[in-house]
Amino acid sequence: MADLPAAATWGRLQTFLTLYETGSVRAAAEALHVTPPAISAAVAALESALGTTLFAKAGRGIVPTDSGETFARYARKLLGLLAEASGAVHDADRGRVRIGAVATASEYVLPRLMASFAAEHPQVMLSLSVLPRDELFALAADHAVDLVLAGRPPRGTGLVTRARRPNRLVLVGHPGLRENPLTKTWLLTGLGSGTRDTTLSLLGRLQAAPPLLTLGTSGAAVAAAREGLGVTLVHEEAVRAHLDTGRLASYAVPGTPLDRPWHLCTTSEPTAATRLFLEHVCDTDRVGEAAFHTRNRPKG
């Protein structure tokens, strides 16, 4: 086998993963702003170094081989660690924090915290990825994000909850609902959503089988509930204004509201810039009532 460290540069790994994710040489070339021959050459160099085939033709596209599937798992971690390392070598106030958050948290929790931090630490580069909960925790485990804001991380990921903030899930619908909410259509977020999983778990515990309608995002579910299409379980912060103005009403079923604190999670060894961000968002003098709290958090 050829010398892999010499051949498998960051660019070739990135090219491989882009091709893996798009399934098309042309699409990968467009995503990376290079020519299709450049994509093919980079992948061929990796295959030569590894002594195996990473992709096979399938119709007009390509699919990863078993070796390609295996290599993709390592490539994600390698790229994540390289990006993490490039930020870790800088001083805390000149580093980088790659934040991952679920949609609701990105809209209602993070903006104030990020703005406050950026004003105090303008040299720190902040980035935000908004994805479903399961994808975020997978990215964090691969070191592709430094910090995740979502619900509790699954066991076995190696992630550590550094701080929490209270949060509740409430059932809401159009005001004036007379029927039992358990007979109404329940509006769901998309696959991979923690709120969706919690909703289905709640219905299972209640042995209820109402009609279900998946609308994808929390915003779409709330908008549909506002129009009387059904009821939906949602983070209270996301609908506080609607509840206050009477555009939505909350409804109680057994087991609600549910306490589902926000969790700020990192790997076991966060970068200096990530620790600086955590210190900032846990400081009530800086962020007021938006602050997270470290009390009773797991050690790590």
KEKE-3310 file (N, C-alpha, C; in steps of 0.2 Angstrom, whole numbers, plus 5000, padded with zeros to 4 digits):
npx = (5004:5002:5010:4999:4997:5004:4997:4983:4978:4970:4962:4959:4953:4941:4936:4933:4923:4913:4909:4905:4894:4886:4885:4888:4899:4899:4890:4897:4909:4903:4899:4911:4917:4926:4933:4925:4935:4945:4939:4938:4952:4957:4950:4954:4968:4967:4961:4972:4982:4976:4974:4962:4945:4934:4922:4908:4901:4884:4871:4868:4875:4886:4890:4895:4907:4909:4921:4922:4911:4916:4928:4923:4917:4929:4935:4926:4929:4943:4943:4935:4943:4955:4950:4946:4958:4964:4958:4961:4974:4975:4975:4962:4954:4955:4951:4940:4923:4913:4896:4883:4865:4848:4833:4824:4831:4841:4834:4827:4835:4849:4853:4854:4864:4875:4876:4880:4892:4900:4901:4909:4920:4926:4936:4935:4930:4914:4902:4887:4878:4862:4853:4844:4842:4848:4858:4866:4872:4879:4888:4895:4901:4910:4919:4915:4908:4910:4902:4886:4869:4855:4843:4845:4860:4862:4866:4883:4889:4900:4899:4898:4888:4889:4882:4865:4849:4833:4818:4802:4790:4775:4758:4749:4736:4723:4714:4700:4697:4686:4685:4692:4709:4716:4710:4711:4720:4737:4751:4766:4784:4799:4807:4820:4819:4820:4809:4798:4801:4798:4785:4778:4782:4775:4762:4761:4763:4751:4743:4736:4729:4729:4725:4739:4750:4764:4773:4786:4795:4796:4791:4782:4773:4768:4762:4752:4744:4740:4731:4721:4722:4726:4734:4750:4765:4777:4791:4790:4796:4796:4783:4779:4775:4764:4755:4754:4747:4735:4734:4737:4732:4736:4735:4730:4736:4737:4753:4759:4763:4780:4796:4810:4825:4836:4852:4869:4882:4898:4913:4924:4936:4935:4939:4950:4943:4930:4928:4928:4917:4907:4909:4905:4891:4886:4886:4877:4879:4883:4874:4861:4845:4845:4855:4864:4866:4877:4876:4875:4879:4885:4902:4917)
npy = (4994:5011:5026:5032:5043:5053:5054:5055:5069:5083:5089:5079:5070:5078:5079:5065:5063:5072:5067:5055:5059:5065:5057:5058:5062:5074:5082:5083:5090:5102:5106:5108:5117:5114:5105:5090:5080:5083:5079:5065:5062:5064:5055:5043:5044:5042:5029:5022:5024:5017:5004:4999:4998:5012:5016:5011:5010:5014:5013:5029:5035:5034:5022:5019:5007:4992:4995:5008:5013:5010:5017:5030:5033:5034:5045:5055:5057:5060:5072:5080:5080:5087:5099:5103:5103:5113:5124:5123:5126:5140:5154:5156:5167:5169:5159:5146:5142:5129:5128:5117:5115:5111:5116:5124:5128:5136:5146:5152:5152:5153:5165:5177:5173:5171:5183:5191:5185:5187:5201:5203:5195:5197:5192:5178:5165:5161:5148:5140:5126:5120:5106:5091:5082:5069:5069:5080:5075:5065:5071:5078:5068:5064:5074:5085:5096:5108:5110:5106:5111:5105:5092:5080:5071:5055:5039:5032:5040:5047:5060:5075:5083:5100:5111:5116:5122:5127:5120:5117:5106:5109:5106:5112:5121:5127:5141:5138:5125:5111:5097:5082:5083:5071:5065:5073:5078:5075:5084:5082:5084:5081:5066:5060:5070:5076:5080:5074:5061:5061:5065:5054:5044:5048:5047:5033:5029:5034:5026:5030:5033:5044:5053:5056:5068:5072:5086:5091:5103:5112:5125:5124:5115:5122:5133:5126:5121:5133:5137:5128:5115:5104:5098:5101:5096:5106:5116:5127:5140:5143:5146:5156:5169:5168:5161:5171:5181:5175:5168:5155:5141:5132:5115:5102:5086:5070:5069:5080:5097:5093:5092:5096:5099:5111:5106:5109:5102:5094:5086:5076:5083:5098:5113:5127:5139:5134:5132:5145:5150:5143:5147:5160:5159:5154:5164:5175:5188:5192:5187:5187:5182:5172:5164:5148:5134:5126:5118:5103:5096:5082:5076:5079)
npz = (5000:4996:5003:5015:5023:5016:5005:5008:5009:5018:5008:4999:5007:5010:4997:4995:5005:5001:4988:4992:5000:4990:4979:4966:4953:4946:4954:4966:4961:4958:4971:4977:4969:4959:4944:4937:4933:4942:4954:4951:4950:4963:4971:4965:4968:4982:4982:4976:4986:4997:4992:4988:4981:4982:4977:4967:4951:4948:4938:4932:4942:4956:4969:4986:4990:5001:5007:5005:5013:5025:5026:5025:5038:5046:5039:5042:5055:5055:5048:5056:5068:5063:5059:5072:5079:5072:5077:5090:5092:5094:5104:5117:5115:5102:5094:5088:5088:5084:5083:5086:5084:5088:5078:5085:5096:5090:5085:5096:5108:5106:5099:5107:5116:5107:5101:5112:5116:5105:5104:5115:5113:5100:5091:5091:5080:5076:5071:5065:5064:5060:5063:5064:5080:5082:5071:5075:5087:5082:5073:5083:5090:5080:5081:5073:5076:5089:5100:5106:5106:5112:5117:5130:5128:5119:5127:5127:5118:5122:5124:5135:5146:5149:5154:5159:5155:5160:5152:5144:5137:5129:5126:5112:5104:5093:5100:5110:5109:5110:5110:5117:5118:5114:5104:5093:5078:5079:5077:5069:5071:5060:5055:5066:5075:5092:5098:5091:5094:5108:5108:5102:5111:5122:5118:5117:5130:5135:5129:5117:5101:5091:5075:5065:5059:5049:5048:5047:5051:5067:5067:5056:5061:5072:5065:5058:5069:5074:5065:5067:5063:5071:5086:5094:5101:5109:5111:5125:5124:5111:5108:5116:5114:5106:5114:5124:5117:5114:5102:5101:5112:5127:5131:5142:5144:5152:5159:5154:5156:5150:5157:5149:5149:5141:5135:5135:5126:5125:5118:5128:5129:5127:5117:5120:5116:5116:5129:5134:5128:5135:5148:5146:5143:5154:5163:5173:5174:5162:5152:5158:5162:5152:5154:5156:5167:5178:5189:5197:5185:5175:5179:5169)
capx = (5000:5006:5010:4993:4997:5006:4992:4977:4978:4964:4958:4957:4947:4935:4933:4930:4917:4908:4907:4901:4887:4882:4883:4889:4905:4897:4887:4903:4913:4899:4899:4918:4919:4931:4931:4924:4941:4949:4936:4940:4959:4958:4947:4959:4974:4965:4960:4978:4985:4973:4974:4955:4940:4930:4916:4907:4896:4877:4867:4872:4879:4890:4888:4901:4908:4910:4927:4920:4907:4921:4933:4919:4917:4935:4936:4923:4932:4949:4942:4933:4949:4959:4946:4946:4965:4966:4955:4963:4981:4975:4972:4955:4950:4956:4950:4934:4918:4908:4890:4877:4859:4842:4830:4820:4836:4844:4829:4825:4840:4856:4854:4856:4870:4880:4877:4883:4898:4903:4902:4914:4926:4926:4941:4933:4925:4908:4899:4881:4874:4856:4851:4840:4846:4853:4863:4870:4876:4884:4893:4899:4905:4915:4922:4914:4906:4913:4897:4879:4863:4849:4841:4850:4864:4861:4872:4887:4892:4906:4898:4897:4884:4892:4877:4858:4844:4826:4814:4796:4786:4768:4753:4746:4732:4719:4710:4693:4696:4681:4686:4698:4715:4719:4706:4713:4726:4743:4755:4773:4790:4802:4811:4826:4818:4819:4802:4794:4801:4795:4778:4776:4783:4770:4756:4762:4762:4744:4739:4732:4731:4725:4728:4746:4752:4770:4774:4793:4798:4792:4787:4776:4768:4765:4758:4746:4740:4737:4725:4716:4723:4727:4738:4757:4769:4782:4795:4786:4799:4794:4776:4777:4772:4757:4751:4752:4742:4729:4734:4737:4731:4739:4730:4733:4734:4741:4760:4761:4769:4786:4802:4815:4830:4841:4859:4875:4886:4905:4917:4928:4941:4933:4945:4950:4938:4924:4927:4927:4910:4903:4909:4901:4884:4884:4887:4871:4880:4883:4868:4855:4840:4846:4861:4864:4868:4882:4874:4873:4880:4890:4909:4920)
capy = (5000:5018:5030:5035:5050:5058:5054:5057:5076:5086:5091:5073:5067:5082:5077:5059:5063:5076:5062:5050:5061:5067:5051:5060:5066:5081:5086:5084:5095:5108:5108:5110:5122:5111:5101:5083:5076:5084:5074:5058:5061:5064:5048:5038:5044:5038:5021:5019:5023:5012:4998:4996:5002:5015:5018:5007:5013:5012:5017:5035:5038:5029:5020:5017:5000:4991:4998:5015:5014:5010:5023:5036:5034:5036:5051:5060:5059:5063:5079:5084:5081:5092:5106:5105:5105:5120:5129:5122:5129:5147:5156:5155:5173:5170:5152:5145:5138:5127:5126:5113:5116:5110:5122:5128:5132:5141:5152:5156:5152:5155:5172:5182:5171:5172:5191:5194:5183:5190:5208:5203:5191:5198:5188:5171:5164:5157:5145:5137:5121:5118:5100:5086:5080:5064:5071:5084:5071:5061:5076:5080:5062:5064:5080:5090:5102:5108:5111:5105:5113:5101:5088:5075:5066:5048:5036:5029:5044:5050:5067:5077:5089:5105:5115:5115:5127:5124:5120:5113:5105:5110:5104:5118:5121:5133:5142:5136:5117:5108:5090:5079:5083:5065:5063:5077:5076:5077:5087:5080:5086:5076:5060:5062:5076:5073:5082:5069:5055:5062:5065:5047:5040:5051:5044:5026:5028:5035:5021:5034:5033:5049:5054:5059:5072:5075:5093:5092:5108:5114:5130:5122:5111:5127:5136:5122:5121:5140:5137:5123:5108:5099:5100:5099:5096:5111:5120:5133:5146:5144:5148:5160:5175:5166:5160:5177:5185:5171:5165:5148:5140:5126:5110:5097:5079:5067:5068:5086:5098:5089:5095:5094:5105:5111:5103:5111:5096:5094:5080:5076:5088:5104:5117:5133:5144:5132:5133:5152:5151:5140:5151:5166:5158:5152:5170:5179:5195:5194:5186:5188:5176:5168:5160:5141:5133:5121:5114:5096:5093:5077:5078:5077)
capz = (5000:4996:5010:5015:5026:5011:4999:5010:5012:5020:5002:4996:5012:5009:4991:4995:5008:4997:4983:4996:5002:4984:4975:4959:4952:4944:4960:4970:4958:4959:4978:4979:4964:4955:4939:4938:4933:4949:4959:4950:4952:4970:4973:4962:4973:4989:4981:4975:4993:5001:4989:4987:4978:4987:4974:4961:4946:4948:4934:4930:4948:4960:4976:4990:4991:5008:5009:5005:5019:5031:5026:5026:5045:5048:5036:5045:5062:5054:5046:5062:5072:5060:5060:5079:5080:5069:5081:5097:5093:5095:5111:5118:5112:5095:5092:5084:5091:5079:5087:5082:5088:5085:5075:5090:5100:5086:5084:5102:5114:5104:5096:5112:5118:5102:5100:5118:5116:5099:5106:5120:5110:5092:5087:5090:5075:5078:5066:5068:5060:5062:5061:5069:5086:5081:5067:5079:5091:5078:5071:5089:5091:5075:5081:5067:5079:5096:5105:5104:5110:5111:5123:5133:5123:5120:5131:5123:5113:5124:5125:5141:5147:5153:5157:5157:5156:5160:5146:5145:5131:5131:5120:5110:5098:5092:5106:5110:5107:5115:5110:5120:5113:5112:5098:5088:5074:5082:5072:5071:5067:5055:5058:5069:5079:5098:5100:5088:5098:5114:5107:5101:5117:5127:5116:5118:5137:5136:5125:5113:5094:5087:5069:5065:5052:5049:5044:5046:5056:5073:5064:5052:5065:5076:5061:5057:5075:5075:5060:5069:5059:5076:5091:5093:5107:5106:5116:5127:5122:5104:5107:5122:5111:5103:5120:5127:5113:5113:5095:5103:5119:5129:5133:5147:5144:5157:5158:5151:5152:5151:5158:5144:5149:5136:5137:5131:5127:5121:5119:5134:5130:5123:5115:5125:5114:5118:5136:5135:5126:5140:5154:5145:5143:5161:5167:5173:5174:5155:5148:5162:5162:5146:5156:5157:5174:5178:5195:5196:5179:5176:5178:5163)
cpx = (5004:5006:5004:4993:5000:5001:4985:4977:4971:4959:4955:4952:4941:4932:4930:4923:4911:4905:4903:4894:4883:4880:4884:4895:4904:4894:4893:4907:4909:4899:4906:4921:4926:4929:4930:4931:4945:4946:4938:4947:4960:4956:4952:4965:4973:4965:4967:4982:4982:4973:4967:4951:4935:4923:4915:4901:4889:4873:4871:4876:4884:4888:4895:4901:4908:4916:4926:4916:4912:4925:4929:4918:4923:4937:4933:4926:4939:4948:4939:4939:4954:4956:4947:4953:4967:4964:4959:4970:4981:4973:4965:4951:4952:4955:4943:4930:4913:4902:4885:4871:4853:4838:4827:4825:4840:4840:4828:4830:4846:4857:4857:4863:4876:4881:4881:4891:4903:4905:4908:4921:4925:4930:4939:4928:4920:4905:4893:4879:4868:4853:4847:4845:4851:4859:4868:4875:4881:4889:4898:4904:4911:4919:4921:4910:4909:4908:4890:4874:4857:4847:4847:4854:4863:4867:4876:4891:4898:4905:4896:4893:4887:4888:4870:4854:4837:4822:4808:4793:4779:4764:4749:4741:4728:4715:4703:4691:4691:4682:4692:4704:4718:4715:4707:4719:4732:4748:4763:4779:4793:4805:4818:4825:4817:4811:4797:4794:4798:4787:4775:4777:4777:4763:4756:4760:4754:4739:4734:4734:4727:4728:4734:4747:4759:4771:4781:4796:4793:4788:4781:4771:4764:4760:4751:4741:4737:4731:4720:4716:4724:4731:4745:4760:4775:4785:4791:4789:4797:4787:4774:4773:4765:4753:4749:4747:4736:4729:4734:4735:4734:4734:4733:4731:4739:4749:4763:4760:4775:4792:4807:4820:4834:4848:4864:4880:4893:4908:4921:4933:4940:4939:4944:4944:4931:4922:4925:4920:4906:4903:4905:4894:4881:4885:4881:4873:4881:4877:4861:4851:4841:4852:4859:4867:4872:4880:4872:4874:4885:4897:4912:4924)
cpy = (5006:5021:5034:5042:5055:5059:5057:5064:5078:5087:5084:5069:5071:5080:5070:5059:5067:5071:5057:5052:5063:5062:5052:5064:5073:5085:5087:5090:5102:5111:5111:5115:5120:5107:5094:5079:5077:5080:5067:5057:5060:5057:5043:5038:5040:5031:5018:5018:5018:5005:4995:5001:5005:5016:5013:5011:5010:5016:5023:5038:5033:5028:5018:5009:4998:4995:5006:5017:5015:5016:5030:5038:5036:5043:5057:5062:5062:5071:5083:5085:5087:5099:5108:5107:5112:5126:5129:5125:5136:5148:5156:5161:5174:5163:5152:5141:5136:5124:5122:5114:5114:5116:5127:5132:5137:5147:5156:5156:5155:5162:5177:5180:5172:5179:5193:5191:5186:5197:5208:5200:5191:5194:5180:5170:5159:5154:5141:5132:5119:5112:5096:5084:5075:5065:5075:5080:5067:5065:5077:5074:5061:5070:5086:5096:5102:5108:5110:5107:5109:5098:5084:5071:5059:5045:5033:5033:5047:5057:5069:5083:5094:5109:5114:5121:5124:5125:5115:5112:5105:5108:5110:5117:5127:5134:5140:5129:5114:5100:5088:5080:5077:5062:5068:5075:5079:5078:5086:5084:5080:5071:5063:5068:5073:5075:5077:5063:5055:5062:5058:5043:5042:5047:5036:5025:5030:5030:5025:5033:5038:5049:5057:5062:5075:5081:5095:5097:5109:5120:5129:5119:5117:5131:5133:5122:5128:5140:5132:5116:5103:5102:5098:5100:5100:5114:5126:5139:5148:5147:5153:5166:5173:5164:5166:5182:5181:5168:5157:5147:5133:5122:5105:5090:5076:5066:5075:5092:5094:5093:5092:5099:5105:5109:5106:5105:5097:5087:5081:5081:5094:5109:5123:5138:5141:5133:5140:5153:5149:5144:5158:5165:5156:5158:5174:5186:5197:5193:5185:5181:5171:5163:5152:5140:5126:5116:5107:5093:5087:5079:5075:5082)
cpz = (5000:5003:5010:5018:5021:5006:5002:5014:5014:5014:4999:5000:5011:5003:4991:4999:5004:4991:4987:4998:4996:4980:4968:4958:4950:4950:4965:4968:4959:4966:4980:4974:4961:4949:4940:4937:4939:4954:4958:4952:4959:4973:4971:4966:4979:4988:4980:4982:4997:4999:4989:4984:4983:4984:4968:4957:4948:4944:4931:4936:4950:4967:4980:4990:4999:5011:5010:5011:5025:5032:5027:5034:5048:5045:5039:5052:5060:5052:5052:5067:5069:5061:5068:5081:5078:5073:5088:5098:5094:5102:5111:5114:5105:5091:5088:5088:5086:5083:5083:5087:5084:5083:5081:5094:5096:5085:5091:5108:5112:5102:5101:5115:5114:5101:5106:5118:5111:5101:5111:5118:5102:5088:5087:5085:5077:5071:5069:5062:5064:5059:5066:5075:5085:5076:5071:5083:5088:5075:5077:5091:5086:5075:5076:5070:5086:5102:5103:5109:5108:5117:5125:5128:5124:5124:5126:5118:5115:5125:5132:5142:5151:5156:5155:5158:5156:5154:5147:5138:5133:5125:5119:5104:5097:5098:5105:5109:5112:5115:5115:5115:5111:5106:5092:5084:5078:5077:5074:5067:5063:5059:5060:5074:5086:5101:5097:5092:5105:5113:5106:5107:5122:5124:5117:5126:5139:5133:5120:5106:5090:5080:5069:5058:5053:5045:5044:5051:5061:5070:5060:5056:5070:5071:5059:5063:5076:5070:5061:5066:5064:5082:5091:5100:5105:5112:5118:5124:5115:5103:5112:5119:5109:5109:5124:5124:5112:5106:5096:5110:5121:5132:5137:5145:5149:5155:5155:5156:5154:5152:5153:5144:5143:5139:5132:5132:5123:5122:5126:5135:5125:5122:5120:5123:5116:5125:5138:5133:5132:5146:5153:5146:5149:5166:5167:5172:5166:5151:5152:5163:5157:5148:5157:5164:5174:5184:5193:5189:5180:5175:5172:5160)
residu = (MET:ALA:ASP:LEU:PRO:ALA:ALA:ALA:THR:TRP:GLY:ARG:LEU:GLN:THR:PHE:LEU:THR:LEU:TYR:GLU:THR:GLY:SER:VAL:ARG:ALA:ALA:ALA:GLU:ALA:LEU:HIS:VAL:THR:PRO:PRO:ALA:ILE:SER:ALA:ALA:VAL:ALA:ALA:LEU:GLU:SER:ALA:LEU:GLY:THR:THR:LEU:PHE:ALA:LYS:ALA:GLY:ARG:GLY:ILE:VAL:PRO:THR:ASP:SER:GLY:GLU:THR:PHE:ALA:ARG:TYR:ALA:ARG:LYS:LEU:LEU:GLY:LEU:LEU:ALA:GLU:ALA:SER:GLY:ALA:VAL:HIS:ASP:ALA:ASP:ARG:GLY:ARG:VAL:ARG:ILE:GLY:ALA:VAL:ALA:THR:ALA:SER:GLU:TYR:VAL:LEU:PRO:ARG:LEU:MET:ALA:SER:PHE:ALA:ALA:GLU:HIS:PRO:GLN:VAL:MET:LEU:SER:LEU:SER:VAL:LEU:PRO:ARG:ASP:GLU:LEU:PHE:ALA:LEU:ALA:ALA:ASP:HIS:ALA:VAL:ASP:LEU:VAL:LEU:ALA:GLY:ARG:PRO:PRO:ARG:GLY:THR:GLY:LEU:VAL:THR:ARG:ALA:ARG:ARG:PRO:ASN:ARG:LEU:VAL:LEU:VAL:GLY:HIS:PRO:GLY:LEU:ARG:GLU:ASN:PRO:LEU:THR:LYS:THR:TRP:LEU:LEU:THR:GLY:LEU:GLY:SER:GLY:THR:ARG:ASP:THR:THR:LEU:SER:LEU:LEU:GLY:ARG:LEU:GLN:ALA:ALA:PRO:PRO:LEU:LEU:THR:LEU:GLY:THR:SER:GLY:ALA:ALA:VAL:ALA:ALA:ALA:ARG:GLU:GLY:LEU:GLY:VAL:THR:LEU:VAL:HIS:GLU:GLU:ALA:VAL:ARG:ALA:HIS:LEU:ASP:THR:GLY:ARG:LEU:ALA:SER:TYR:ALA:VAL:PRO:GLY:THR:PRO:LEU:ASP:ARG:PRO:TRP:HIS:LEU:CYS:THR:THR:SER:GLU:PRO:THR:ALA:ALA:THR:ARG:LEU:PHE:LEU:GLU:HIS:VAL:CYS:ASP:THR:ASP:ARG:VAL:GLY:GLU:ALA:ALA:PHE:HIS:THR:ARG:ASN:ARG:PRO:LYS:GLY)
# end
